[in-house]
Amino acid sequence: MLLGTLLRRLHDERFAGEILLGLGDITLATRVEAAGRSFGESAADYAAGACARFSEGASDEDWLALMTALERGADPAATCLRAMVDWSLKQDAAAAAPQEGGCGCGGHGGCGGHGDGPA
């Protein structure tokens, strides 16, 4: 299946579930479902959004890793989906992780909790 076809069909909940399970990684499918729920999305919407987020925010190194994976993978669309979803899950986990000082300011103030930001 071509990647463009895959991306268009990801908005079909049943298809998305089948393709995610078809990757043979139940842990990934479960993580996608949980991530989607945390954003008020279905697994299908999360997977489609993950591909869009990758194309907009991935670094050169991320793209190189994807190209390397595509060279080794038997199914380019599935390989691409897996890489983009995994990248998105990692980005979301990093954004949700508590930063230094237990807040989202990264210790740079602005949260009012470090004595150097607005109260």
C-alpha positions as a Markdown table, in Angstrom:
| # | Residue | x | y | z |
|---|---|---|---|---|
| 1 | Met | 0.0 | 0.0 | 0.0 |
| 2 | Leu | 1.2 | 3.5 | -0.8 |
| 3 | Leu | 1.9 | 5.9 | 2.1 |
| 4 | Gly | -0.6 | 8.5 | 0.7 |
| 5 | Thr | -3.3 | 5.9 | 0.6 |
| 6 | Leu | -2.5 | 4.7 | 4.1 |
| 7 | Leu | -2.6 | 8.3 | 5.5 |
| 8 | Arg | -6.0 | 9.0 | 3.8 |
| 9 | Arg | -7.5 | 5.7 | 5.2 |
| 10 | Leu | -6.2 | 6.3 | 8.7 |
| 11 | His | -9.3 | 8.3 | 9.6 |
| 12 | Asp | -11.4 | 5.1 | 9.3 |
| 13 | Glu | -11.3 | 3.8 | 12.9 |
| 14 | Arg | -11.7 | 0.2 | 11.8 |
| 15 | Phe | -8.9 | 0.4 | 9.2 |
| 16 | Ala | -6.6 | 2.2 | 11.6 |
| 17 | Gly | -7.1 | -0.4 | 14.2 |
| 18 | Glu | -6.4 | -3.2 | 11.7 |
| 19 | Ile | -3.2 | -1.5 | 10.3 |
| 20 | Leu | -1.9 | -0.7 | 13.8 |
| 21 | Leu | -2.5 | -4.4 | 14.9 |
| 22 | Gly | -1.1 | -5.5 | 11.5 |
| 23 | Leu | 2.2 | -3.9 | 12.5 |
| 24 | Gly | 2.5 | -6.9 | 14.8 |
| 25 | Asp | 3.3 | -4.7 | 17.8 |
| 26 | Ile | 0.4 | -4.8 | 20.3 |
| 27 | Thr | 2.3 | -2.6 | 22.7 |
| 28 | Leu | 2.6 | 0.1 | 20.1 |
| 29 | Ala | -1.2 | -0.2 | 19.3 |
| 30 | Thr | -2.0 | 0.1 | 23.0 |
| 31 | Arg | 0.3 | 3.2 | 23.4 |
| 32 | Val | -1.4 | 4.8 | 20.4 |
| 33 | Glu | -4.8 | 4.2 | 21.8 |
| 34 | Ala | -3.8 | 5.6 | 25.2 |
| 35 | Ala | -2.1 | 8.6 | 23.7 |
| 36 | Gly | -5.1 | 9.3 | 21.5 |
| 37 | Arg | -7.4 | 9.1 | 24.6 |
| 38 | Ser | -5.2 | 11.6 | 26.5 |
| 39 | Phe | -5.7 | 14.1 | 23.7 |
| 40 | Gly | -9.4 | 13.3 | 23.2 |
| 41 | Glu | -8.7 | 11.6 | 19.9 |
| 42 | Ser | -9.3 | 8.2 | 18.5 |
| 43 | Ala | -6.3 | 5.9 | 17.8 |
| 44 | Ala | -6.9 | 6.6 | 14.1 |
| 45 | Asp | -6.8 | 10.4 | 14.6 |
| 46 | Tyr | -3.7 | 10.1 | 16.7 |
| 47 | Ala | -1.9 | 8.0 | 14.1 |
| 48 | Ala | -2.8 | 10.4 | 11.3 |
| 49 | Gly | -1.8 | 13.4 | 13.4 |
| 50 | Ala | 1.5 | 11.6 | 14.3 |
| 51 | Cys | 2.4 | 11.5 | 10.6 |
| 52 | Ala | 1.6 | 15.1 | 10.2 |
| 53 | Arg | 3.6 | 16.1 | 13.3 |
| 54 | Phe | 6.6 | 14.1 | 12.1 |
| 55 | Ser | 6.6 | 15.8 | 8.7 |
| 56 | Glu | 6.4 | 19.2 | 10.4 |
| 57 | Gly | 8.7 | 18.8 | 13.3 |
| 58 | Ala | 11.2 | 16.0 | 12.7 |
| 59 | Ser | 14.9 | 16.8 | 12.7 |
| 60 | Asp | 17.3 | 15.9 | 9.9 |
| 61 | Glu | 18.5 | 13.0 | 12.1 |
| 62 | Asp | 14.9 | 11.8 | 12.5 |
| 63 | Trp | 14.4 | 11.8 | 8.7 |
| 64 | Leu | 17.7 | 10.0 | 8.2 |
| 65 | Ala | 16.6 | 7.3 | 10.7 |
| 66 | Leu | 13.3 | 7.0 | 8.7 |
| 67 | Met | 15.1 | 6.6 | 5.4 |
| 68 | Thr | 17.4 | 4.0 | 6.9 |
| 69 | Ala | 14.3 | 2.1 | 8.3 |
| 70 | Leu | 12.6 | 2.3 | 4.9 |
| 71 | Glu | 15.7 | 0.8 | 3.2 |
| 72 | Arg | 15.5 | -2.2 | 5.6 |
| 73 | Gly | 11.7 | -2.6 | 5.8 |
| 74 | Ala | 9.7 | -4.8 | 3.5 |
| 75 | Asp | 6.5 | -2.6 | 3.6 |
| 76 | Pro | 7.4 | 1.1 | 3.2 |
| 77 | Ala | 4.0 | 2.3 | 4.4 |
| 78 | Ala | 4.0 | 0.2 | 7.5 |
| 79 | Thr | 7.6 | 1.1 | 8.2 |
| 80 | Cys | 6.9 | 4.8 | 7.8 |
| 81 | Leu | 3.8 | 4.6 | 10.0 |
| 82 | Arg | 5.6 | 2.8 | 12.7 |
| 83 | Ala | 8.5 | 5.3 | 12.7 |
| 84 | Met | 6.3 | 8.4 | 12.6 |
| 85 | Val | 4.0 | 7.1 | 15.4 |
| 86 | Asp | 6.9 | 6.0 | 17.6 |
| 87 | Trp | 8.5 | 9.5 | 17.1 |
| 88 | Ser | 5.3 | 11.2 | 18.0 |
| 89 | Leu | 4.8 | 9.1 | 21.1 |
| 90 | Lys | 8.3 | 10.0 | 22.2 |
| 91 | Gln | 7.7 | 13.7 | 21.6 |
| 92 | Asp | 4.5 | 13.6 | 23.6 |
| 93 | Ala | 6.1 | 11.7 | 26.4 |
| 94 | Ala | 9.0 | 14.2 | 26.6 |
| 95 | Ala | 6.5 | 17.1 | 26.6 |
| 96 | Ala | 4.5 | 15.6 | 29.4 |
| 97 | Ala | 7.5 | 14.7 | 31.6 |
| 98 | Pro | 8.0 | 17.0 | 34.5 |
| 99 | Gln | 10.8 | 19.4 | 33.9 |
| 100 | Glu | 13.5 | 20.6 | 36.4 |
| 101 | Gly | 11.8 | 21.9 | 39.5 |
| 102 | Gly | 8.6 | 19.9 | 38.7 |
| 103 | Cys | 7.1 | 22.4 | 36.4 |
| 104 | Gly | 7.1 | 23.1 | 32.7 |
| 105 | Cys | 9.3 | 26.2 | 32.7 |
| 106 | Gly | 12.5 | 24.1 | 32.6 |
| 107 | Gly | 14.0 | 26.1 | 35.5 |
| 108 | His | 13.8 | 29.3 | 33.5 |
| 109 | Gly | 11.2 | 31.0 | 35.7 |
| 110 | Gly | 7.8 | 32.1 | 34.4 |
| 111 | Cys | 5.9 | 29.7 | 36.5 |
| 112 | Gly | 6.1 | 31.7 | 39.7 |
| 113 | Gly | 7.7 | 28.7 | 41.6 |
| 114 | His | 11.4 | 29.5 | 41.4 |
| 115 | Gly | 11.4 | 33.0 | 42.9 |
| 116 | Asp | 12.5 | 34.6 | 39.7 |
| 117 | Gly | 9.3 | 34.4 | 37.7 |
| 118 | Pro | 5.9 | 36.2 | 38.0 |
| 119 | Ala | 4.1 | 35.4 | 41.2 |
